């Protein structure tokens, strides 16, 4: 379920719910400096992870994030009304990007590195 608004308590609950099953693999989390991350200490404690904050206007501190945003824009160009995007479309893009080999990761896909999964990109 999508979050409605920038509420720290709701974001905390959602982040913990999504990442707790992956707790063994989550060691660090880097956030932007928005007020919705005010509960960062509780999230870090619940997930036993270190939390970092990127400096404002320092996109190089979040290189993979910025690159992924660019890849997402190939599917949903800037200005796209995201309210019209279906869950199936989101899942399709997630599958494509999570199974796409990355040069900066030795040709391995995010799923390969994070989950140990090897998925045929053509099947995704």
Secondary structure, DSSP 8 states (H G I E B T S, - for coil): ----S--HHHHHHHHHHHHGGGTTT--EEEE-S-GGGTTHHHHHHHHT-EEEE--TT-GGGGHHHHHHHHHHHHHS-TT--GGG--HHHHHHHHHHHHTSEEGGGTTEEHHHHHH-----TTT-
